[in-house]
Amino acid sequence: MFSSFASRAQFLMDMIDTTTSLGKGMISMYMRYDHLRISGYMQPQFQYASDKGIKSFAGGNFAGRSDNRFMLRRGRVRFDYAHYNKRNLPTVQFVFQFDGTERGVNIRDFWGRVFDGRWDVAALTMGMFARPFGYEVNLSSGDREAPERGRMSQILMKSERDMGGMLTFEPRDKTHPLHSLKIDVGLFNGQGLSGPADFDSHKDLIARVAMKPTRVNRQGWLLSAGASVLYGGMEQFTKVIYDMGAASNGRPDFKVDSAVTNIGKIAPRHYFGGDAQLVIPNQQGTTQLRAEYIRGVQTATFGDSETPGVIPVNTAGYAPLYIRNFDGAYFTFLQHLGSKKHQLVLKYDWYDPNTDVKGRQIAETLTTHLSATDIRYDTFGFGYVYYLNENMKATFWFDRVWNESTGIEGFEDDIADNVFTARLQYRF
């Protein structure tokens, strides 16, 4: 919905709202039944890191000999088309969005949606679109107050989108008894946009049940919440599977299973999450609290906990798979400062890719199958957002990142990987 980003967040799968979008776009065409809109934004920024060549989730890794950079983080242009029937109910929606930066041009959204057209409570979406899991993953980068999603969201849901189909139950009539409820259920390839195509026949089932912002007292406090599940996995092309157990010395370590019968089985990728948001209005804006927690089982490789985009291979053939229990969360506090033009943002998040091992238990790879992939990271980010007008905002943000101290060389103590970001955002 194309409302002011200073007051209301936009989500990746929002529908055109003809009551609020009029006059806000550079190009908007409204006929009797057809509505076309072009919108977009760009985010040029400058960043300074605490060391050269750091690995970072604040917009990507830095070049090996650089600790500062100018970059165009995002450059999005989105086309929305919707057709309405004689009762002014949506029947079809089509969305195409691409991202253009100095690093290239990529498609971000390409999907169509058909509505029931009679009761206005259900819709079917197919194409390339955002996975219906959690709150942060679906919060638009143009409206999100922090420069980036947390490490957890970026690793578990890289690029946020995937190819698939989804059924949605969402009564749009405000008088409907279930108007505050939204249910999404979809099937997806699984690897997201990190690979060129689906590499196995297994699909991910993703579902989310959410309560829309609901007034909870006479002061106008708004509470929203959701529960999400991802139940999927990937085919095991290798017989070599590592799962957590205990070594001969009793210390936690990966145990190998190399039975030939492993080939063709499905390695698990199971996520379970819950989130809640509270908006407290006041005379000079709002106070907002957001929280989300995700835990589950992730299958990846020795050197990475991201979902593989292609079949993992090494010099010997198919690479071994590693199955880890993980968890992560974030907590965000937002406060307008005297007016809606000024906003303070505080955010803490963590991501633990392997909850079965801690700190110094992660030792040298010569004596264990553990690696830097199993290290937990905590991040405290804070910043100031200045909304110049509905089309421009400035963000000044600092991420302080901690890794747990381990027995792995280079990670005995906290490494220097903090990042300061100064960003301008222009949108139409």
Residue, then its C-alpha position, 0 to 999 in steps of 0.5 A: m500500500f502506497s502510504s507514507f513510509a514515515s507512518r506506515a510500513q509497506f510489505l513486499m506482497d501488498m495490494i494496490d490501495t486506490t484510496t491512498s495511492l492517488g497522486k503519490g506516484m510519478i506515473s499513475m494511470y487510473m481507468r474505470y477498471d484498470h489501475l497501473r502504477i510505477s514506483g521505486y526508490m534508490q539508496p546511495q550510501f557511504q560506509y566505514a568498517s573497523d578493518k579492511g576486507i571484513k565479511s559483513f551483512a551490512g550490504g555485503n563484504f568489503a574488498g580485501r584492501s578497503d575499509n570504506r566505500f560508496m555504493l548504491r545499495r538498492g535501486r528498485v523500480r516496480f510496476d503494479y497493475a490491478h484490474y477491478n470488477k464493477r463492484n470495485l473488488p480486485t480480480v487480478q494483480f500483476v507485479f514486476q520489480f527489478d533492482g539496478t545497481e553498479r553491481g548489475v541488474n536483477i529481477r526481484d519480483f515477477w508474480g501474478r495474483v488472482f482474487d476470488g472476485r465474489w467474496d473478496v476473502a481469498a487469492l492465489t499467487m504464483g511466480m517469483f515473490a516473497r516467502p510468507f515467513g516472519y515479519e522482517v523478511n516481508l518488511s520492504s527495504g524502502d520502509r524498514e528503519a534499519p539499513e539491512r535485515g538481521r543476519m538471521s533473516q539474511i542467512l535463512m531467507k537469502s534474497e527473501r524471494d523464491m519461485g512458488g505458489m501461495l493461497t491467501f485468506e485475507p478478508r478485505d471487507k472491514t465488517h467481516p468478522l475475520h478481517s483482522l486475520k491473514i493466512d498464507v500457505g505456499l509451496f516453493n522450490g526452496q533455494g530461493l534466488s541463490g540458484p538458477a533453478d530448482f535442483d531436486s523434486h522436493k518442495d518447501l511448505i511455508a505457512r504464516v498465520a497473522m493477526k493484523p494491527t488491532r486496537v487493544n485499549r482506549q489509548g489506541w495501542l495497536l498490537s499485531a502478531g504472527a506465527s510461521v512455519l517452514y517445513g522443507g528440505m533438500e535431496q541428499f545426493t551424497k551418502v556422507i551426512y554429518d549430524m551433531g553428537a558427541a566425540s570420543n572425549g565427550r565433547p560435542d562434535f559432528k558425527v558422520d553417517s556414510a551409509v549408502t542408503n542416505i542417497g536420495k533421502i531428504a535432509p531437513r530444513h525446518y523453521f518455526g517462528g513467532d513475531a509480535q509488534l506493538v505501536i503506542p501512539n503519542q502526541q509527537g508520533t509513536t513508540q514501537l516495539r518489535a520482536e521475532y524469534i526463529r528456531g529449527v533445523q538447517t541443512a547446509t555445508f561445512g563452510d556455510s549455513e545458508t541454504p545451498g543454491v546449487i547441488p554442493v560439490n567438491t573435488a571428490g564429487y558431491a560435498p558432504l551435508y551438515i545438519r545443524n540446530f539453530d536459533g536467532a531473534y531480534f528486538t527493535f525499539l523505535q521512538h519519534l523524537g519530538s516529531k515524525k521527522h525524527q526517529l531513534v532506532l535501537k536493534y539487537d539481534w543474534y544468530d546461532p547457527n549451531t545451538d549444540v556447541k558453544g564458545r571454546q568447544i568450537a576448536e581447531t578443525l584438526t581435532t574436530h569437524l566444527s568450523a567458523t560456520d558454527i560461531r554465534y554472532d550478536t549485533f547491536g545496531f542503533g541509528y537516527v532516521y530523518y524524514l525530510n519529506e515523503n520522498m526522501k529520508a536520511t539514515f545514520w547507523f552503526d552496527r556493533v558486532w560480536n562473535e563468540s570466542t572460540g578455539i579456531e584461529g582468528f576467532e579466539d576473541d571478537i574480530a573487528d567487523n563493525v560498520f557505520t552507514a550513512r544513507l540517503q533514500y529517494r523514492f517516487 
